[in-house]
C-alpha cells in the first residue's frame, strides 16, 4: 500500500522539520511505502529549504494562495506521484504523527474518508471562539448530509485515491466542509476517530489572525454551504421570514378593519404587507427551482 502524507505549509520554518522527522519515525515502523509531500504556499522564510533537507518532496507556490487552493495543488501533485491512501496533516505539529497509522487502518477496513476528530478526542488548547464556530459548522454540515459529524473543520484526514479523483474541490474558502459534504452525498463511507490535538508551541496560528474576521467568515461560509447544498432550506427560511412579516402587518390591518371598519391612513402599510408576502413567495419559489437544479 502506497501512502502519501501531505503537508500544506506557510512560514513554518520553526516546526516543519520536526513534523517531517516525527512522521518518518512513525512510518518507518510500519510496512507501508510512503512519501512526504510539502506544498509551500508562498512562504517567505526557510520552510521549503528545511522540508527538502528533511527528505520531503516540495512544491512551492509563487505566492500565498490559501488553504483551499493549496489543497487542490496537494491532490494534483499526489495523483501524479501515485498513491493508495492520501493522508493530510498540518505543519505546526498540533496533529500527532503517531495517529497517522490509525487513520490508514480505517481506510484498510473499507472506509473512504477518515477524519481525525478533535472533539471526539482530546483538545489541549483551543479558543472558545474556535470551539463555538467549529460546533456550529459541524451542526450545519451534519444537518445537510444527515450524518453526525463532530469535527468538520479538522485538517487531519485520510482518504482513498477514488475520493481524490471523484471529489473536486471548487471552493475558494475552505476544502474541509466541501469534501465531507460531497463525499457523503456521493455515498462514500466516512468515519471519525478520536485524536489528540496538541497546543501550538511555536507562535500563533497563521490561519486566524483576527477573531472577529474569523467569526464573520465562518458565518458567511455557513450561509454559502446552505445556499449551495440545501437551497430549499436556505431560500425557504428567507422567504418565510418576508412572508411572515407581511402576514403580521396584514393581520394587524385586518384587526383595525374589524374594530374600526376602516384601515384609515394605513394604505402604505397594506401595500407593504402585500409586497412582503409576494417577495417571500417568490424567494421560496426560487428555492424550489434551485433545489430541482441541484438534484
C-alpha positions in Angstrom: 0.0 0.0 0.0 1.5 3.4 -1.1 0.9 6.3 1.2 1.3 10.0 0.5 1.4 12.2 3.6 0.8 15.8 2.5 1.5 18.9 4.5 0.4 22.4 3.5 2.9 25.0 4.9 3.1 28.7 5.1 6.0 30.3 7.0 6.5 27.2 9.2 10.3 27.0 9.4 10.2 26.6 13.2 8.1 23.4 13.1 8.2 21.8 9.7 11.5 19.9 10.3 10.3 18.2 13.4 6.9 17.4 11.9 8.5 15.6 9.0 11.0 13.8 11.3 8.2 12.6 13.6 6.2 11.4 10.6 9.2 9.4 9.3 9.9 7.9 12.7 6.3 6.6 12.9 6.0 5.5 9.3 9.4 3.7 9.3 8.0 1.4 12.0 5.2 0.3 9.6 5.4 -1.8 6.4 3.9 0.9 4.2 5.7 2.6 1.3 5.3 6.3 1.8 6.3 9.8 0.6 6.1 13.1 2.5 4.8 15.9 0.2 5.0 19.5 1.3 3.2 22.3 -0.5 4.9 25.5 0.4 2.2 28.2 0.0 4.4 31.1 -0.9 6.4 31.1 2.4 8.8 34.0 2.9 11.1 32.0 5.3 13.1 28.8 5.0 10.1 26.4 5.1 10.8 24.9 1.7 14.5 24.6 2.3 14.1 22.8 5.6 11.4 20.5 4.3 13.7 19.4 1.4 16.6 18.8 3.9 14.4 16.5 5.9 13.5 14.4 2.9 10.2 15.8 1.7 9.1 16.3 -1.9 8.4 20.1 -2.0 6.3 22.1 -4.4 6.3 25.9 -3.8 3.6 28.4 -4.8 4.8 31.7 -6.2 2.6 33.5 -3.6 0.3 32.7 -0.8 -3.0 31.3 -2.2 -4.6 30.0 0.9 -5.7 26.6 2.2 -8.3 25.7 -0.5 -6.0 26.3 -3.4 -3.1 24.6 -1.6 -5.3 21.6 -1.1 -6.1 21.4 -4.8 -2.4 21.5 -5.5 -1.7 18.7 -3.0 -4.3 16.5 -4.7 -2.9 17.3 -8.2 0.7 16.5 -7.2 -0.2 13.4 -5.3 -2.2 11.9 -8.2 0.8 12.4 -10.4 3.0 10.6 -7.9 0.5 7.8 -7.4 -0.9 6.6 -4.1 -3.5 4.3 -2.5 -4.1 6.4 0.6 -3.7 10.2 0.9 -3.1 11.5 4.5 -3.4 15.2 5.1 -1.9 16.8 8.2 -0.6 20.2 9.3 2.8 21.8 9.5 2.7 23.1 13.1 2.7 19.7 14.9 -0.8 20.0 16.5 -1.8 16.7 14.9 0.3 13.9 16.2 2.3 11.7 13.8 1.5 8.6 15.8 -2.2 8.9 14.8 -1.4 8.6 11.1 -1.4 4.7 11.1 -4.7 4.8 12.9 -6.3 6.8 10.0 -4.7 4.4 7.5 -6.1 1.3 9.3 -9.6 2.6 9.0 -9.1 3.0 5.2 -7.9 -0.6 5.2 -11.2 -1.6 6.9 -13.1 -0.2 3.9 -13.8 3.5 4.8 -13.2 6.1 2.0 -12.7 9.2 4.1 -11.5 9.1 7.7 -11.5 12.2 9.8 -9.3 12.8 12.9 -11.9 14.3 15.3 -10.6 16.7 17.9 -14.0 16.9 19.5 -14.3 13.2 19.9 -10.8 13.1 21.3 -8.7 15.4 23.4 -8.0 19.1 22.8 -5.0 20.5 24.6 -5.7 24.1 23.7 -8.4 25.9 21.6 -10.0 29.3 22.0 -13.7 29.5 22.9 -14.5 31.3 19.7 -13.0 28.5 17.6 -14.8 25.8 19.6 -18.1 27.5 19.2 -17.5 28.2 15.5 -16.5 24.6 14.9 -19.5 23.2 16.6 -21.9 25.4 14.7 -20.2 24.4 11.4 -20.3 20.7 12.3 -24.0 21.0 13.2 -24.8 22.7 9.9 -22.8 20.1 7.9 -24.5 17.2 9.8 -27.9 18.7 9.1 -27.1 18.9 5.4 -25.7 15.4 4.9 -27.9 13.8 7.7 -24.8 12.2 9.1 -23.3 13.1 12.5 -20.0 14.9 12.1 -18.4 16.3 15.3 -15.4 18.0 13.7 -16.0 19.1 10.1 -13.0 21.5 10.1 -10.3 19.1 11.0 -7.4 19.1 8.6 -6.2 15.7 9.8 -7.8 13.2 7.4 -7.1 10.3 5.2 -8.9 9.2 2.0 -8.6 6.9 -0.9 -7.4 7.6 -4.5 -11.0 7.3 -5.7 -12.2 10.1 -3.4 -9.3 12.3 -4.6 -10.3 11.7 -8.2 -14.0 12.0 -7.9 -14.5 14.7 -5.3 -13.5 18.0 -6.9 -12.9 21.0 -4.6 -14.2 24.2 -6.1 -14.5 26.5 -3.0 -12.0 29.3 -2.6 -12.7 29.5 1.1 -12.4 26.0 2.7 -11.9 22.5 1.5 -12.8 20.7 4.8 -16.6 21.0 4.7 -16.9 20.7 0.9 -15.0 17.4 0.8 -17.1 16.0 3.6 -20.4 17.0 2.1 -19.5 15.8 -1.4 -18.1 12.5 -0.1 -21.2 11.7 1.9 -23.6 12.7 -0.9 -21.6 10.5 -3.3 -22.2 7.6 -1.0 -18.6 7.1 0.1 -18.1 5.7 3.6 -17.0 8.3 6.1 -15.8 7.7 9.7 -14.4 9.9 12.5 -11.9 8.7 15.0 -10.8 10.5 18.2 -7.4 12.1 18.1 -5.2 14.3 20.4 -4.9 17.9 19.4 -1.8 19.5 20.9 -1.2 23.1 21.7 0.7 25.1 19.1 4.1 25.6 20.6 5.7 28.0 18.1 3.9 31.3 17.6 0.3 32.0 16.7 -1.9 30.3 14.2 -1.4 31.6 10.7 -4.9 30.8 9.8 -6.7 33.0 12.2 -5.2 36.4 12.8 -8.3 38.3 13.8 -11.0 36.5 15.8 -13.8 38.9 14.6 -12.7 38.4 11.0 -12.8 34.6 11.6 -16.3 34.8 13.1 -17.6 36.8 10.1 -16.0 34.4 7.6 -17.4 31.5 9.5 -21.0 32.7 9.3 -20.6 33.7 5.6 -19.3 30.1 4.9 -22.3 28.6 6.7 -24.7 30.6 4.6 -22.8 29.6 1.4 -23.0 25.9 2.5 -26.7 26.1 3.0 -27.2 28.0 -0.2 -25.2 25.6 -2.3 -26.2 22.2 -0.7 -29.6 22.9 0.9 -31.1 25.7 -1.3 -34.7 24.9 -0.4 -34.0 25.3 3.3 -31.8 28.4 2.7 -34.3 30.3 0.4 -37.3 28.8 2.3 -36.2 30.4 5.6 -35.6 33.8 3.9 -38.8 33.7 2.0 -40.8 32.5 5.0 -39.4 35.5 7.1 -40.5 38.0 4.5 -43.9 36.3 4.2 -44.4 36.2 7.9 -43.6 39.9 8.4 -46.0 40.7 5.6 -48.7 38.4 7.1 -48.3 40.0 10.6 -48.7 43.5 9.1 -51.7 42.3 7.2 -53.1 40.7 10.4 -52.7 44.0 12.3 -54.5 45.9 9.5 -57.3 43.3 9.5 -57.7 43.8 13.2 -58.0 47.5 12.7 -60.6 47.0 10.0 -62.6 44.7 12.3 -62.6 47.1 15.2 -62.9 50.4 13.3 -64.4 49.4 10.0 -61.5 51.1 8.1 -57.8 51.0 8.0 -57.7 54.8 7.9 -54.4 56.2 6.6 -52.6 52.8 6.6 -52.8 52.2 2.9 -49.0 52.2 2.6 -48.8 49.5 5.2 -51.3 47.4 3.3 -49.2 47.8 0.1 -46.1 46.9 2.1 -47.9 43.8 3.5 -48.8 42.5 0.0 -45.3 43.3 -1.3 -43.5 41.4 1.5 -45.8 38.4 1.1 -45.2 38.4 -2.7 -41.5 38.7 -2.2 -41.5 35.9 0.3 -43.4 33.6 -2.0 -41.1 34.4 -4.9 -38.0 33.7 -2.8 -39.4 30.3 -1.8 -40.2 29.6 -5.4 -36.5 30.3 -6.2 -35.6 27.8 -3.5 -37.7 25.1 -5.3 -36.1 25.9 -8.6 -32.6 25.8 -7.1 -33.4 22.5 -5.4 -34.6 21.0 -8.6 -31.5 22.1 -10.4 -29.3 20.7 -7.7 -31.0 17.3 -7.9 
